[in-house]
């Protein structure tokens, strides 16, 4: 009996060592988590394992690393065969921003959606009418000083409030904003409280109206389960991963829509406080939700978060080496990028937005699915939106022709990193397709970033009316 017990223990030891060697990527994290008492992360399917949450509304705000988040969500949707709400052709790649969002802006071939993530002006009632009841709402904010400098540079040739300023001087604008700013003018949305406007608030509400500001903050807090902070992008992704029960593979990213260093200007002493005073509602939003983020991180355990961030960064390095042969791909100007599908949109000749190109020899020893993943990882917003709408329209038409629920194409298999994905994916099932709406055929998306449309005047989040650091 003793010898049988010894044989059993030896067999158990060998099996355990073999399993750990086979899944070596999980060992360090598992041991770290064990010693720290961090939330458990399953390496294998377990009975009763909670499925991933797949109904997500991400409010894409301006100059906040939101293009990087959008790309992450697009890729998640494709891997899991989910439906992403895309704008109708008349809206280009945005939901007719800056008009207040309505479901009429959504392409009929992408309804009902699991995910929505393209630029819009938030309209709570319309989104709740469109999205499933269990949708989780997420957005992202950025420190007002760096964000406003980015807006001023990026939209300098589009926003009349900025164009009026002599020599394109940010200092001159902030010395006397009222001299250049016209609240009802087209594109004035980029010149004051842009975050508040994107969230459906009143960008021109006086800073002295504290009651409005507090009410607005409360509404945002009620709707959004997570408000990410661009300056703490990786930490925000850790919270997102836990909120949605996603895996490490689901939050891998490459920074997108970045400016060159020469396109950025450093803020001279005194400018940050002037920016905060001019954008007082944005400043209140940022301060409130930055504090909220750190309370959530503390609740998860700062040591656990720090280790998960390191794991995320190591996994990204492995992914980068798989795709580019380097730890990080080399950034290139649009003119240097040979593949036009990878050239980022340039707002003007005065701002240089950089992107990436795939190595010429990527195809050697790399599967076509892995190549596709690498391509999508660095694909700019406009091109990816066009590709996604085309593929979803094709899927819709196939389903319509067969008079059955929409057919699914095999999801892309990602390059493996550290943690396996859960075997189950929870998503709302679309009803049998209806006849296509006349005039709703898919067309090529514009390669510019129009901001056509009249400015909505919705002043509260709940009214029932019609980039990692960002650069």
N, C-alpha and C positions, 0 to 999 in steps of 0.2 A: 504494500500500500504506500509506503514511504517512497519507494522508487517511482511508483506511478505519479505521485505528487511532484517529485523532482522533474520527471519528464514533462509533466504538464506545465510546470513553472518555466522550464527551459523553452518549451514551445511557445509559451505566452511571451517570454522575453524576446525571442527571435522574431515573432510576429510583430511585436510592438516596434522594435528597432527597424524592421523592414518597412513598416507603415510610415514611420517618421522620416526615413530616408527617401521613400517614394514621394512624400509630400513635404520635402525639406523647406520649401518656401513658407510653410505655415508655422514651422516649429518655433522660430524666434518670437513671432508675434504671439503665439499661444502661450509660451512661457512667460513673456513680458506681461501679458494680460492676466495670467494666473497669479503672478506675484503682486500685481497692482490692484487686483480685484476689479478689473475693467469689465464692461459688459461682454458677455460671451459672444464669440463669432464662430459660427458653425463651418467646419470644413467639408462636411458631407451632409447629404439630405438626412433630416431627422424627423421622426414621427411628429406630426402637429406643427411642423416648421411654418412660421408665419410667411405668407407669400409677399412678394414685392408689391408695393403700392404703385400703380401705374397711371392714375388719373391726377394730372398735375397741371396747374395753371401758373406759369412763370411770367410775372410782369417785367418785361424787358425795358429797363430804364436806360437813359442816355449817358454814355461815357462812364460806365461803371463796371467794366469787365462783363457786361451782359451778353456780348457776342460770343464770348468764350462759353458762357453758361448755355446759350441757345444751341451752340454746336454740340455740347455734351448731351442735351435733351434730344436733339435730332437723332444722334447716333443711338441713344438708348431706345428711342421709338423704333428705329429700323431693326435693331437687334431683336426686339421683342414683338415685332409685327404689330405695332400700335398705330392708331390713326392720329395724325397731327393736323390740327386746324390750320389751314393756309388761307391767305387773303385771296379775294377774287382778283382777276386780272386788272381791273380798274384801280385797285389799291396798290398795285405793284407788290413789293415784298413786305409791306407793312399794312396794318388794318386801317387804311385811310387816315393815318395819323396826320394832323393832330385832332381830327374829329373824334368825338366821344364814341367809344366802341359800340357797335351793334352787331347782332348775329347776321345781318344782311351783308356784312363785309366778309363773311366766311364762305369760301368756295364750297358749293354743294357736294362736290366729290369728296370732301374731307369732313363730312358730318355723318354720324356723331363722333366727336373727337375724344381721345384720351388725354392728349396733351395740347396746350396752346402756349406759344412762346415768342411770337413775332411782336414787333413794336405796336403798341396801341395806347390810347388814353383810357385808363381804367374806368369801367362802368360795371359796378357790382351786380346790379339787377340783370343786365344783359348777359354777363358771363355765367351767372348762376342758372339762367334759363338754358344756356347752351351746354354747359359742362355737367358731367354726372354729379349726383348729390354728395358723393364721398371725395370730391376733388380737394386736393390740398393746395393752398395758395402760397406762393413763394415770390419774393422779389429781392432786389439788391440795391444798396445805397453806397455812396462814396463821400469821403470828406469834402465839404463844400469848397474849400480853397483850391485843391488840385482839380476838382471836377469843373469848377467855373473857368479855370485857366484852360482846361481841355476844350470846353464848349466854345470859349472865345476864339481859340486857334482853329478848331475844326470847322465851325460855322461862320467864320469871319466874312466869307464872300457870299453867304446866303442870308444872313440875318441883318436887316437894315439897321437895327439898333447898334450893331457892331460896325457896319460899313461906314456909318457917319463919323466914326472916331478918327481924328487926324492921325496919320501914320500907323493906324492899327494899334494904337497904344492902349493896353489894358489899364495902365495907371491913369490915363486921361479919362477913360470911361468911368472908373471907380471914383475919381475925384468929383464927378458930377453926373451920375447915371441918368437923372431926369432930363438932362440936356439932350441925350441921344435916344433914350428909350421911349417907345410908343406902345402902350399895353395892348391895343387892339390891332396892331399891325401884324401882317403875315410873318411868321417865324419869330415873333417876339417871345415865344415859348422857350427859346434857347437862351434868352437874356435875363431871365429872372425866375427863381424857384422852379426850375425844370423838374426836379424830382416830385415836388408837390403837384405840379400840373400833370405829370405822367400818372400819378396816383389818383387823379380825378379831383384834386383840390383847387382852390382859388389862389393862383400865383401872385395876385396883386392885393391880397388881403393885408392891411397895414400891420406892421410888426406889433403895434400897440394892442391889437385885438387878440389878447391872450386866451379868451374864452373860445374863440374859433380854433386857435392853434391846438388847444388841449382837446377839444372835441374831435378835431381831425386826427390827431395822434391816436385817440381811443378807437376810432373807426378802423384805422389801418391795423391796429393791434388785434381787433376782433376778427378781421378778415384773413390776415396773413399768419400762417402757422410759423413761418420762418422768414425773417428779414435778414438777408446776408449782408456782410460788410466787405467791400472790395479790398480794403487794406488787410483784411484777415480772410482771404479767399479760401485757402486750404482748410482753415479751422471751420469756416462756414460750410464747406463741403462735407466735413466730418459730421456736423449736425444734420445736414441734408440726408446723408447716408443713413443715419440712425432714424431720422423721421420717416423716411420712405422704405426702410428695411432693404436698402440696396446693398450691393457688394462693391468691393474696391474697384473692380473692372468698370463699374458704371459711372465712376466719378473721375476717370482719367481725362486729361485735357492738355491742349497746347494753347498758349496765349494767342489770341487773335485780335485783329484790328488795332494794332499798336502804331504809335508814331515814332519816327526816328528821334534821337536825342536832339538833333538840330532843330526839330519842329516844336520842341518844348521850350518854355521860358520859366526861369525860376522866379518865385514870388519875392519881391523886395520886402523888407520889414514894413509892417503896417498894412500891406495888401490883404493878408488873410482875414484880419478883423474887419476890413471894409467889405470884403466879399461876404462874410457872415452877416454883416448888418444889412446888406442889400438883398441877400437870400436868407432872410431870417427864418422863414418857414422850413426851408431845406436844412438849415442849421439845427433847428429844433428836432426835425425828423432824425437826422444823423446822430445827434447826441443821445436821444432817447433809445434808438434801436442799437446803437453801439453798446450802450450799457446793458440792454436786454440780451444781446448776443453773448456777452461775457457772463451774465448770470446763467444762461443756458449751458455754456461751456463748463462753468464751474460745477454745475449740477451733474454733468457727465463725468467730470473729473479731469482737471487740467493735465495731470501726468498721462492719463489715458489718451487725451486728445493729442498731446505732443507726440506720443509714440505712434498714434495712427497717422498723423501728418507726416512723420518720417517714413512710415510704411508707404504712404501714398506717393511721396517723392521718389522713393527707391523704385516703386513699380513704374512710375513715369519714366525714369531713366532707362529701365529695361525696355519699355515700349519705344522710346526714342531710338535706342540702339537698334531695335528690330526694324524700325522704319527708315532711319537715316544714317545708321552706322556711327552715330555720335550720341553724346549725352543729350544735346539739344540741337534741333535743326538750325541751320544758319538762316538768319533773316535776310530777305532780299527786297529791293525796291520792285515796284510793279513792272518796270521796264526790263528788269533782269529775269523775271519769271517767264519761262518759255510756255508753260501750260496756261492758256487763257482762263481755264476753269479755276485756277488758283490765284489769279491776280486780284488783289483787294481793290475796292472802289476808292478813288482819290477825290476828296471833297474840293480841292483847289490846287493850283500850282504852288501855293505857299505852304502846303502841308504834305508831308510824305508819309503815307501809310504803308507799312511793310507787310510782307507775307512770306510764304515758304514755297519751295519747289521740291519735288521728289527727286531722289538720286536717280541718275540715268540707269544704273545697274540694279535697281531695286528688284526687278523681275527675276534675277538670278537666285534660284533656290527659295523663292518666296511664293506662296500660293496666291492665286488670284483673289481669294477672299481676304487674305492678309494685306495685299496691295490695295484693295478697296477700302479697308479700314484706315490705312495710312493716308489715302487720298482724302477721305471724309474728315479725318482728324484735323486737316489744315485747310479745308475748303471754306472760303469766305461766305458770309451770310447770303448775299444775293444769289450766287451760283448754287449754293446748297438748297436754298428755298425753291429755286427753279427745278432742280433735280428731284426734290422730294414731292413737289406738286405733280410733276410729270409721272412719277412712279405710282403715286396714290390715285391719280386719275385713270391710269392704265388698269390698276387693280379694280377700281370702281366699275369701269366699263366691262371688264371681264365678268364681274359678278352680275351686272345688269343683264348682259347677254344671256347668261345661263339661268337667270331668274332664281338664283340662290344667294345666300349670304356671301359677301365679298370673299374672294379667294385669297389665300395668303401665299406669299412667295417665301422660300426658305430664308430665315433671318441670317444676317452676316455672322460668321463666327469670329470673335475677336482674338487677337493675339493674347494668349494666356498670361496673366500676371501673377498674382499671389493667391487671391481668394476666389474659389469657384462661385458661380452664380447659383442662386436658388433654383431648384427644378421647377417650381411653380411660378406662374406669372398671373396675377389677377388683373383682369381688364373687363371693361363693359363690352358686351357683345352688340355689334350694330344690327339694326333690324334689316329685313330684306330691302335691297336698294329700290329707290323709286326712279321714275323716268328722269333723265337729265334735264336740267333747266335750259331752255333755249338761250343761246348766246353765252353759255358758260364753258365753252371749250377752252382747254388749256392753251395758253400762248406763252411766248418767251417773255420772261420777266425783264423789266427794264434794267439796264446796267447802271443807271443813276439812282440816287437816293432822293426821290421827290418827297416833298412834304406838302403836297397839294391839299386843299380842303380848307373850309372855314374853321375857325377856332371854336371849339365847344365852350359853353359857359357853365358847365356843371361845376358846382362849388363844393359838393360833398360826395364822399365815396359811395354812399348808399342811395343817392337819388335815382329814381326810376326815369331817367331821361335817355333821349336818343343818343472791364475787362479785367497770386497774380495781382497786379495793380492795373487798373484800366489806364488807357493813355488818352 
